[in-house]
Amino acid sequence: MILSPPAMLACVDIGSTFTKAALVDRATGRLVDTAQAPTTLDDVVTGVLAATAGFPDAPLIACSSAGGGLRLAVVGYEELISAEAGHRAALSAGARVVHVSAGVLDDARIAALRAAAPDVVLLVGGTDGGEASVLRANAAALASARVSESGGVPPWSVPVVLAGNVAVRAEVTATLRDGGLPVHEADNVLPDIGRLAPESARAAIRAVFLEHVIGGDRLSTDPRLRSWVRAVTPDAVLEGVTVLARVLAPAEVSVVALDVGGATTDVYCVPDPDAEQATLGREAVGVPAQRRTVEGDLGVSWSVDALREAAAAEGLPTPGDDPLALGEAAAVVALRRHLRAEAAYGPGGASARSARLVVLSGGVFRHAAPPDVDQVLGRVAADAGGAGSVLDGKAVIVDRRYVLAAIGLLAAEHPGAAAALAEELLRAPGKVTPLAR
């Protein structure tokens, strides 16, 4: 047991399989110790207490993806502009997008939306002062779905983040609230053609996650959970990758992180800001500075059957039960999908292919011997033009002590400690290829 003086802070990630804890000196950013325990899905607080039992007096902050994280649906005006803008804003917010609908919600679209079982709906549509009829109609349809009970279908309630045309925001908010729906207002994700502005929507989505998922009873009825959890895990990791890119900014290094987990495989890309601006084209939706894709069918334990199906669909050998083989398949499919998603942004903007540093995370990489990781990377790199194009000629490090989430959790209130912990990650043993700095 490590006695925790007041300067220490326990940073905890409540994952789908394991709950990981990092004890950090918040004054210096020094990583003092790490621990983990199985996630207890009947009450995740039990697993948190087990993971932090060795850090008895340290205050605790946490992120969570237990139970699949935050499930989000996007409802927009039309597919190629506002719905896609909402989709990209949702991805950057750390949510898992389970459904996208474009156009006016009719009965069939409402049924499909309900079947996706989202935790929150991101309602978007129109630029500021532009088209508003579809946004109004969709708000009315959602409100009606809340109060109707026709055909034996029970009424439905889901929190809504409203991030569309601000000219009708008050009217649309009133419609939703009159239907009994919780509403969180945000600025328009697409205030003008070519300008994506996800920050306000990201904050609202985070608030919904904390209030309705963490603050509800799905994961625990213990009130301490809500006081601990600050973000959904992909949001915290994205912030951690952003801090890492900022630390490396003088070297103009774009960063990609690949996190292979039990339930999902996530890819994060934070391009160097200067390189991004030098190549950025003006597209209809705009290119987000931070990009993240969450693949809910690419987990190495919870969704292993779906992972095998996805590998087969990509023309890859079907992996058996070996964790590294499963991790390799998840990595290839996730990186291919991320690159296809980036291709949708158009020719402007730096992509994951232009990164100079790749960070590997997840248990399959953290617990594997370096020679085994080298072999996996070699096989992934052989996927020329696909996943291999992200790794080709890049510096690769393994986040063996799982600090990316901790860096992200520290960033807002302890930015100096977050930056120092990122520096420690870069200095840690386990580099596959050295990074010239």
C-alpha positions in Angstrom: 0.0 0.0 0.0 1.2 3.5 -0.9 0.4 6.3 1.5 -1.0 9.2 -0.5 0.1 12.7 0.6 -2.3 15.6 -0.3 -0.4 16.3 -3.6 -1.4 12.9 -5.0 -4.4 12.3 -7.2 -5.9 9.0 -8.3 -6.9 9.1 -12.0 -9.2 6.2 -12.8 -10.6 4.8 -16.1 -13.6 2.6 -15.6 -13.4 0.3 -18.6 -15.6 -2.3 -20.0 -13.4 -5.1 -18.7 -10.9 -3.6 -16.3 -10.8 -0.5 -14.1 -7.4 1.1 -14.3 -5.9 3.6 -11.7 -2.9 5.8 -11.9 -1.6 7.7 -8.8 -0.1 11.0 -10.0 1.7 13.8 -8.2 -0.5 16.7 -9.4 2.2 19.2 -8.6 4.9 17.6 -10.8 3.0 15.1 -13.0 5.2 12.2 -11.7 3.5 8.8 -12.1 3.9 7.3 -8.7 2.1 3.9 -9.1 -0.6 2.1 -11.2 -3.1 -0.6 -10.3 -6.1 -2.3 -11.8 -9.1 -4.5 -10.9 -11.9 -6.1 -12.9 -14.8 -3.8 -13.6 -17.8 -4.8 -11.6 -20.7 -4.0 -13.9 -23.4 -4.8 -11.3 -22.0 -1.7 -9.4 -18.8 -0.2 -10.9 -18.0 1.6 -7.6 -16.9 -1.8 -6.2 -14.3 -2.1 -8.9 -13.1 1.4 -8.4 -12.6 0.9 -4.7 -10.7 -2.3 -5.4 -8.4 -0.6 -8.0 -7.6 2.2 -5.7 -7.3 0.3 -2.5 -3.5 0.9 -2.5 -4.0 4.6 -2.7 -5.9 5.2 0.5 -6.1 8.9 0.9 -5.8 10.2 -2.6 -8.7 12.2 -4.1 -10.2 10.5 -7.1 -11.2 11.7 -10.6 -12.4 9.3 -13.3 -13.6 8.6 -16.8 -15.8 5.8 -17.8 -16.7 3.6 -20.8 -18.3 0.8 -18.7 -21.5 -0.6 -20.2 -20.4 0.5 -23.7 -19.9 4.2 -22.9 -22.2 6.9 -24.3 -24.5 5.8 -27.1 -25.5 8.8 -29.3 -27.8 9.2 -32.2 -27.6 12.2 -34.7 -30.8 13.6 -36.2 -30.1 16.3 -38.9 -31.5 18.2 -41.8 -29.8 16.5 -44.8 -27.2 13.8 -45.0 -24.3 15.5 -46.6 -24.1 18.7 -44.6 -25.9 19.1 -41.3 -26.3 15.4 -40.3 -22.7 14.8 -41.2 -21.6 17.8 -39.2 -23.5 16.5 -36.2 -21.9 13.0 -36.8 -18.4 14.5 -36.7 -19.1 16.6 -33.7 -20.5 13.6 -31.9 -17.4 11.5 -32.7 -15.1 14.3 -31.5 -17.1 14.3 -28.2 -16.2 10.8 -27.3 -19.6 9.3 -27.9 -20.2 6.1 -29.8 -22.5 7.0 -32.7 -25.1 4.3 -33.0 -27.5 5.9 -35.5 -27.6 8.8 -38.0 -30.9 10.1 -39.5 -31.2 12.8 -42.1 -34.5 14.5 -43.1 -37.9 14.7 -41.5 -38.5 12.0 -38.9 -41.5 9.9 -40.0 -42.8 6.9 -38.1 -40.3 4.5 -39.7 -37.4 6.8 -38.9 -38.6 7.2 -35.3 -38.8 3.4 -35.0 -35.3 3.0 -36.3 -34.1 5.7 -33.9 -35.7 3.9 -30.9 -34.3 0.6 -32.0 -30.8 2.0 -31.8 -31.4 2.7 -28.1 -29.3 5.9 -27.8 -28.5 7.4 -24.4 -28.8 10.9 -26.1 -30.0 12.4 -29.3 -27.9 15.2 -31.0 -30.5 17.3 -32.8 -29.0 19.5 -35.5 -30.1 21.3 -38.7 -29.6 24.4 -40.7 -26.9 27.1 -40.5 -27.6 30.0 -38.2 -30.4 32.0 -39.7 -30.9 29.5 -42.5 -33.3 26.6 -43.1 -35.4 25.8 -40.0 -38.4 23.8 -41.0 -36.8 20.4 -40.7 -35.4 21.2 -37.3 -38.8 22.3 -36.1 -40.5 19.2 -37.6 -37.9 16.8 -36.0 -38.3 18.5 -32.6 -42.1 18.0 -32.9 -41.6 14.3 -33.9 -39.3 13.6 -31.0 -41.7 15.3 -28.6 -44.7 13.3 -30.0 -42.7 10.1 -29.6 -42.3 10.9 -26.0 -46.0 11.3 -25.3 -47.5 8.8 -27.7 -48.5 5.2 -26.7 -50.2 4.0 -29.9 -50.2 0.5 -31.1 -49.0 -0.9 -27.7 -45.7 1.0 -28.1 -44.7 2.6 -24.8 -43.8 6.3 -24.6 -40.2 7.0 -25.1 -37.9 9.6 -23.4 -34.3 10.4 -24.3 -32.2 13.5 -23.5 -31.7 15.8 -26.4 -28.7 18.0 -27.1 -29.9 20.8 -29.4 -27.2 22.2 -31.6 -28.9 23.5 -34.7 -30.0 26.8 -36.2 -29.8 29.3 -33.2 -32.5 31.5 -34.8 -35.1 29.0 -33.7 -33.4 27.6 -30.6 -35.9 29.0 -28.1 -38.9 27.8 -30.1 -37.4 24.3 -30.6 -36.4 24.0 -27.0 -39.9 24.8 -25.9 -41.3 22.2 -28.2 -39.1 19.5 -26.8 -39.6 20.4 -23.2 -43.4 20.6 -23.7 -43.1 17.0 -24.8 -41.3 16.1 -21.6 -37.8 15.7 -23.1 -34.7 16.8 -21.2 -33.0 19.4 -23.4 -29.4 20.7 -23.3 -28.8 23.7 -25.5 -25.6 24.2 -27.4 -24.3 26.4 -30.2 -24.8 25.3 -33.8 -22.4 22.6 -34.9 -22.5 24.2 -38.4 -23.0 27.9 -37.9 -22.0 28.6 -41.5 -21.3 26.4 -44.6 -17.7 25.3 -44.3 -17.3 26.0 -40.6 -17.6 23.1 -38.1 -17.9 24.3 -34.5 -18.2 21.2 -32.3 -16.9 22.6 -29.0 -20.2 23.7 -27.5 -22.0 20.5 -28.5 -19.1 18.4 -27.0 -19.5 20.2 -23.7 -23.3 19.6 -23.8 -22.8 15.9 -24.7 -20.4 15.6 -21.8 -23.0 17.2 -19.5 -25.7 14.7 -20.6 -23.3 11.8 -20.0 -22.6 12.9 -16.5 -26.2 13.7 -15.7 -28.1 10.9 -17.3 -25.6 8.0 -17.6 -23.3 8.5 -14.6 -25.9 10.3 -12.5 -28.5 7.6 -13.3 -28.6 4.1 -11.8 -27.3 2.2 -14.9 -23.7 1.8 -13.5 -24.2 2.4 -9.8 -26.6 3.9 -7.3 -23.6 5.1 -5.2 -23.6 8.9 -5.3 -19.7 9.0 -5.2 -19.6 7.8 -8.9 -21.1 11.1 -10.1 -18.6 13.2 -8.1 -15.7 11.2 -9.5 -16.5 10.9 -13.2 -15.5 13.9 -15.4 -15.8 12.4 -18.9 -16.5 9.5 -21.1 -13.2 7.6 -21.6 -12.7 8.3 -25.4 -13.1 12.0 -24.6 -10.4 11.8 -21.9 -8.1 9.9 -24.1 -8.6 12.3 -27.0 -7.7 15.1 -24.6 -4.6 13.1 -23.6 -3.5 12.7 -27.2 -4.1 16.4 -27.7 -1.8 17.2 -24.8 0.8 14.8 -26.2 0.6 16.6 -29.6 1.0 19.9 -27.9 4.1 18.8 -26.0 5.6 17.7 -29.3 4.4 20.8 -31.2 7.9 22.3 -31.6 8.8 19.2 -33.6 5.7 19.6 -35.8 4.6 16.0 -34.9 1.1 14.8 -35.7 0.0 12.1 -33.3 -2.2 9.0 -33.8 -3.3 6.8 -30.9 -4.7 3.3 -31.3 -6.5 1.9 -28.3 -7.6 -1.7 -28.6 -10.1 -2.6 -25.8 -12.4 -5.3 -24.7 -15.6 -3.7 -26.1 -14.3 -1.2 -28.7 -11.2 -0.2 -30.7 -10.7 3.6 -30.9 -8.4 5.6 -33.2 -7.4 9.1 -32.3 -5.7 11.6 -34.7 -4.5 15.0 -33.7 -2.6 16.7 -36.6 0.0 19.2 -36.0 -1.8 22.6 -36.0 0.6 24.3 -38.4 0.6 21.4 -40.9 -3.1 21.3 -40.7 -3.6 24.9 -41.5 -1.1 24.7 -44.4 -3.1 22.1 -46.2 -6.7 22.7 -45.1 -9.2 23.1 -47.8 -12.6 24.6 -47.4 -15.1 21.8 -47.5 -18.9 21.9 -47.1 -18.7 20.6 -43.5 -15.2 21.5 -42.5 -12.4 19.3 -41.0 -12.3 18.9 -37.3 -8.9 19.5 -35.7 -9.2 16.4 -33.5 -10.6 13.2 -35.0 -11.7 10.1 -33.3 -13.5 6.9 -34.4 -14.9 4.4 -32.0 -15.6 1.0 -33.4 -18.1 -0.8 -31.2 -17.8 -4.1 -33.1 -14.1 -4.4 -32.7 -13.5 -5.5 -29.1 -11.2 -8.4 -28.2 -13.5 -9.8 -25.5 -17.1 -8.3 -25.4 -17.5 -8.1 -29.1 -15.1 -10.8 -30.3 -17.6 -12.5 -32.6 -18.4 -9.2 -34.3 -14.7 -8.6 -34.6 -14.2 -11.9 -36.5 -17.1 -11.0 -38.8 -15.6 -7.5 -39.4 -12.2 -9.1 -40.2 -13.8 -11.5 -42.7 -15.6 -8.6 -44.3 -12.3 -6.8 -44.8 -10.8 -10.0 -46.4 -8.5 -10.7 -43.4 -7.8 -14.1 -41.9 -10.3 -14.9 -39.1 -8.4 -14.6 -35.8 -8.6 -17.3 -33.2 -8.5 -16.9 -29.5 -5.0 -15.5 -29.2 -5.2 -12.0 -27.7 -2.5 -10.5 -30.0 -4.1 -12.0 -33.1 -7.4 -10.5 -32.1 -5.7 -7.2 -31.3 -4.0 -7.3 -34.7 -7.3 -7.8 -36.5 -8.9 -5.0 -34.5 -6.0 -2.7 -35.3 -6.1 -3.3 -39.1 -9.9 -2.9 -39.4 -10.1 0.1 -37.1 -7.2 1.9 -38.9 -8.8 1.1 -42.3 -12.1 2.5 -41.2 -10.6 5.6 -39.7 -8.8 6.3 -43.0 -12.1 5.9 -44.9 -13.8 8.3 -42.5 -11.0 10.8 -43.0 -11.3 10.4 -46.8 -14.9 11.7 -46.4 -13.4 15.1 -45.2 -12.2 15.7 -48.8 -8.7 16.5 -50.0 -8.0 19.3 -47.5 -6.3 18.6 -44.1 -3.6 16.4 -42.8 -4.6 12.8 -42.1 -3.6 9.9 -39.9 -1.2 8.9 -42.7 0.8 12.0 -42.1 1.4 11.3 -38.4 5.0 10.9 -37.2 4.1 9.4 -33.8 1.8 6.4 -33.2 0.9 5.4 -29.6 -0.5 1.9 -29.0 -2.7 1.3 -26.0 -5.0 -1.4 -24.7 -4.2 -4.6 -22.7 -3.2 -6.6 -25.8 -0.3 -4.2 -26.4 0.5 -3.3 -22.8 0.9 -6.8 -21.6 2.7 -8.3 -24.6 6.4 -8.7 -24.8 8.2 -6.1 -27.0 9.2 -8.8 -29.6 5.6 -9.9 -29.9 4.5 -6.3 -30.4 7.2 -5.9 -33.1 5.8 -8.9 -35.0 2.2 -7.6 -34.8 3.3 -4.2 -36.0 5.2 -5.8 -38.9 2.1 -7.6 -40.1 -0.1 -4.5 -39.7 2.5 -2.5 -41.6 2.3 -5.0 -44.5 -1.2 -3.8 -45.1 0.1 -1.4 -47.7 -2.2 1.5 -48.6 -4.4 0.6 -45.7 -3.6 0.3 -42.0 0.1 0.0 -42.8 0.2 3.5 -44.3 -0.3 4.9 -40.8 2.6 2.9 -39.4 5.0 3.2 -42.3 8.2 5.0 -41.1 6.6 6.3 -37.9 7.9 6.3 -34.4 5.7 3.9 -32.3 5.5 3.8 -28.5 3.4 1.6 -26.3 1.5 3.2 -23.4 2.4 0.3 -21.1 1.3 2.1 -17.9 -1.9 3.4 -19.5 -1.5 7.1 -18.8 -3.2 8.7 -21.9 -6.6 8.7 -20.0 -4.9 10.1 -16.9 -3.2 12.9 -19.0 -6.6 13.8 -20.3 -8.2 13.8 -16.9 -5.5 16.1 -15.5 -5.5 18.5 -18.5 -8.3 20.9 -17.4 -7.4 21.5 -13.8 -3.7 20.5 -13.7 -2.3 21.3 -17.2 1.3 21.4 -16.0 1.0 17.9 -14.5 -0.7 16.7 -17.7 2.1 18.0 -19.9 4.8 16.5 -17.5 3.0 13.1 -17.6 3.0 13.2 -21.4 6.7 13.9 -21.4 7.2 10.9 -19.1 5.3 8.7 -21.6 7.6 9.8 -24.3 10.7 9.0 -22.2 9.4 5.6 -21.0 11.0 2.4 -22.1 9.3 0.5 -24.9 9.8 2.6 -27.9 9.6 0.5 -31.0 11.2 3.2 -33.2 13.0 6.2 -31.8 11.5 9.6 -32.3 14.0 12.4 -33.2 13.1 15.5 -31.2 
